[in-house]
Amino acid sequence: MKNILLAALCSMLLLSCHNKTIHGKFTVTGDIKNVQDQKVFLIQVYFSERNPEVLDTAEMKNGHFTISGIAPEEGLFFLRLEKDNSEYYFINDNPDINFTTDFADQTLYSPSFSTPASALFKGLIINIDSQRSLINASSTAIEQAQLKFGTDTGHIADSVFAATKATADKVNNNFKKYLGAYMDSSSDPILSLFALGYLRSFYHSDDPTKLEKSVTGIAARFPKNETVDAMVTQFNLELAQYKATPHIGNIAPNISLPDTTGITLSLSSLRGQYVLVDFWASWCGPCRNENPNVVKAFNKYKDKNFTVYSVSLDKDKQDWENAIISDKLTWHHVSDLKSWDSPVVSLYGFNAIPTNVLIDPQGKIIATDLRGDDLENKLAEVLK
């Protein structure tokens, strides 16, 4: 259970864990069977880089304890045992909370907190654990099929592997749909945000646009909610940063830099053509090795509404110009001669060259990092 919780909590990027207004103090009265006497800690979770905070400490005698905290709004908390490091998570949607469990039973089913939101949270965690077991089983099946058939590409091997992978994909897709539906329909903000965080962490979702509609829905369902407000602010920041860097489907950020004659040439001035925005440098061996492929594609498609806009990370103008002549790069060239200090590096979010993006006549990115024959093949596809 701890791994499931940490996976979601670490990825939610929220500022705090405060939700429904339940002003003031809440108290947990606990009864744990089959456990030795020890301290119990009440800890609040913060969905950010801020470490969890101990709100109160109580002495447990014969399994009984009472512990309290103050929270202006509903949040996510857990009880931790001093000697055993066991953790029990709950939501403080009631001021008086009863907690029971049997320490001899370490399953997810044993702990019980007497609040509606905590009961729903428990059900969510149990369901997540169950579906993760199915995912792990399907992943193991794929690994076993790979070990069994190795590089065999016969009909039986291919069909068995395809069927195994199809089953795994179905399990994964069902889990995504479950988390998405839970996130979009839960009546409790903590549960919605937890499902959101788990969805992002488990599937390593780096594209925030896929969750934009859901985040907007959560904000609409829980207005004037501190945690939701913080989450929306953080999410919108991530979204803006994502959209400001090149991704397929986005409009390419404009570049305006001097050409070899010192005249400023903007990428936007080439709108109406297919343009390969190519980042390179004269000192970059892999870039120079890749240039013949770009030359080949350019010569083949330059009369079919295609051009190249090369951005150099050179510092020495003469080296830059010599490389252009040597490699026969007869297209548009610009550079501010600032090497890696050029603003285009952060604007396009790359950390190695060569790198490139292909944009359509409307300025939309349709491909990235085309190497070798990939550029020519992509141009053949779009310039039929």
C-alpha positions, 0 to 999 in steps of 0.5 A: 500500500505504501508504494501505491500511495507514494507513487501518486503523492510524489507526482501530484505536484500540489502545494498542500493537502487541504480541501473541504472546509471542516474548521478546526480540530479532528480526533482519531480514536484508535484500537489496534489488535495484536500490537505492542505498546509504542508511540503513534504519530499523526502525519499530514501529507503535502503534495509537493516537495514539502516533507510530511509534517508530524501534527501530534504524537500519542502513546498507545497502551494495549492497542488503544490511543487518541490523537488529534490534529488541526486542519482548516480543510479536508486533507490526507493524513496517515498514522505511523507506528513508532516501532513497526513503521506501519502506515495507515492513511485516511481523510479527515472528513469528520471531526471524530474518527474511529480507527480499527485494525488487526496488526496481525493482518497486513492486508489492505482490508484490515484498516478501517477509518469511520469516515465516508471519504476514508472508506471510499479511499480504501476502496480505491486503493484496493481496486488499484492494488488488484488491477496492478496485480493484473498488470504485473501478471500480464507483463510477466506473461510477455516476458515469459513469451519472449524467453520462450520464443526468443527471436523466433518469428514463426507463425505460432510464435508471432501469434502467441506473442501478439495475443499475449501483448493484446491482453496486456494492452487491454489490461492497461487500457482498462486501468487507465479508463478506470482511473480517468473515470474515477478522477472525473466523477468522484464527489471528493476532491482528495480522491479526485486528486489522488486518482489524477496523481496516480494516473500521471505517476503510473503511466509517466504521462508527460503530455499535460494536454491529455489531462487538461479537460479533467483538470478543468472538470475538477476545478469546476466541481470543487470551486474555492478549494485551496488544494484544487486551486493550487493544483490548477495553478501548478497544472496551468504552469506545466501546460504553458511550459509544455506548449512553449516547447516543440511537440508534434501538433503544436505550433513551432515557436518562432525564431528570429536570428541573423543570417550569414550577412547579418540580416535577421531572418524569421522562421515565421517568414517561411510560413506556407512551406514545409520547413525542416528546422535543423539545429547543428554546428560546424564543430559537431561531428554527428551533425556534419555526418547527418548533413548529406542526408539533409542535402539529399532530401533538400535537393529532391524536394526543394521545388515541392514547397520544402525548405530548410531553416538551419540554426547553428550553435557556432561561436566562430562565424568563419567556422560556421560559414566554411562548414556551410560551403564545405557541406553544400548547405544551400538553404537558409542559415541563421545564428546568434553565435552564442553556442549553447547560450543561445535562447533557441536552446531553451525555446526548443528544449533540446540538450544535444545536436543534431536535432530537428523539427519538421513543420507544415505550411501552417507552422505546426510541428508534424515530426521531430528528430528525423535521421537518415532516410526518415526525413526523405520518407516523411517528405515523400508522405506529406508531399505526395 
